[in-house]
Amino acid sequence: MPRRALRTRSKARVFIRTPGGKVVIHYRKRKSNPKICPLCKKEIHGIPKMNSSNSSKFPLSSKRISRIYGGVLCGKCLKNLLKKEVAKTWLLQ
């Protein structure tokens, strides 16, 4: 029986034949989903796909984009948001 952490259906099972002819099971980690923009539901470019256990090994500069709303909004949505804000301030003056 595998150890307790591997007794779940969320782990992908891969059957591997060893050189001795024995078939063993290897467990693969699931791939994490890409970060998505909450407005347009598209993938945010520039952020690597990583699990929470793997994210602590990356520096903060590679986990997010260095701009306002970096890692939250995609470039197009941010551009549209800034245009709306500039238009609001222009009308108020």
C-alpha positions as CSV (number, residue, x, y, z in Angstrom):
1,M,0.0,0.0,0.0
2,P,1.3,3.5,-0.9
3,R,2.0,6.0,1.8
4,R,-0.9,8.1,3.1
5,A,-0.1,11.2,1.0
6,L,-0.4,9.2,-2.2
7,R,-3.7,7.5,-1.4
8,T,-5.8,10.0,-3.3
9,R,-7.4,10.1,-6.7
10,S,-6.0,13.6,-7.4
11,K,-2.5,12.1,-8.0
12,A,-2.0,10.9,-11.5
13,R,-0.9,7.2,-11.6
14,V,1.6,6.2,-14.2
15,F,2.5,2.5,-14.6
16,I,6.2,2.0,-15.3
17,R,7.9,-1.2,-16.3
18,T,11.2,-1.6,-14.7
19,P,14.2,-3.2,-16.4
20,G,13.6,-6.4,-14.2
21,G,10.1,-6.8,-15.8
22,K,8.2,-5.7,-12.8
23,V,5.4,-3.1,-13.2
24,V,5.4,-0.3,-10.6
25,I,3.2,2.7,-10.0
26,H,4.7,6.2,-10.0
27,Y,2.7,9.2,-8.8
28,R,2.8,12.5,-10.7
29,K,2.0,15.8,-9.2
30,R,-0.9,17.7,-10.8
31,K,-0.1,20.7,-12.9
32,S,-1.4,24.0,-11.5
33,N,-3.7,26.2,-13.5
34,P,-2.4,29.5,-14.9
35,K,-3.4,32.8,-13.2
36,I,-6.4,34.4,-14.9
37,C,-7.6,38.0,-15.1
38,P,-10.8,38.5,-13.2
39,L,-12.3,40.8,-15.8
40,C,-11.7,39.1,-19.1
41,K,-10.9,35.5,-17.8
42,K,-7.8,35.2,-19.9
43,E,-4.3,34.0,-18.8
44,I,-2.0,36.7,-17.3
45,H,1.3,36.5,-19.2
46,G,4.6,36.8,-17.3
47,I,3.6,34.7,-14.3
48,P,4.9,31.1,-14.1
49,K,2.4,28.3,-13.4
50,M,3.5,27.0,-9.9
51,N,2.0,25.1,-7.0
52,S,1.8,26.6,-3.6
53,S,4.5,24.4,-2.3
54,N,6.8,25.4,-5.2
55,S,6.0,29.1,-5.0
56,S,8.1,29.7,-1.8
57,K,11.2,28.8,-3.8
58,F,10.7,31.5,-6.3
59,P,11.7,35.2,-5.7
60,L,8.9,37.7,-5.4
61,S,10.1,39.5,-8.6
62,S,9.3,36.3,-10.7
63,K,5.9,35.7,-9.0
64,R,4.4,38.9,-10.1
65,I,4.7,41.7,-12.7
66,S,6.2,44.9,-11.4
67,R,3.4,47.4,-12.2
68,I,0.2,48.4,-10.6
69,Y,-2.3,45.5,-10.4
70,G,0.7,43.3,-11.5
71,G,-0.3,39.7,-11.3
72,V,-4.0,40.5,-10.9
73,L,-5.1,42.2,-14.2
74,C,-3.9,41.5,-17.7
75,G,-2.3,44.3,-19.7
76,K,-5.4,45.0,-21.8
77,C,-7.8,45.3,-18.9
78,L,-5.3,47.5,-17.0
79,K,-5.0,49.8,-20.0
80,N,-8.8,50.1,-20.2
81,L,-9.1,50.7,-16.5
82,L,-6.5,53.5,-16.6
83,K,-8.2,55.1,-19.6
84,K,-11.5,55.2,-17.7
85,E,-9.8,56.7,-14.6
86,V,-8.1,59.4,-16.7
87,A,-11.4,60.2,-18.4
88,K,-13.1,60.6,-15.0
89,T,-10.5,62.9,-13.7
90,W,-10.6,64.9,-16.9
91,L,-14.3,65.5,-16.7
92,L,-14.2,66.5,-13.0
93,Q,-11.7,69.3,-13.7
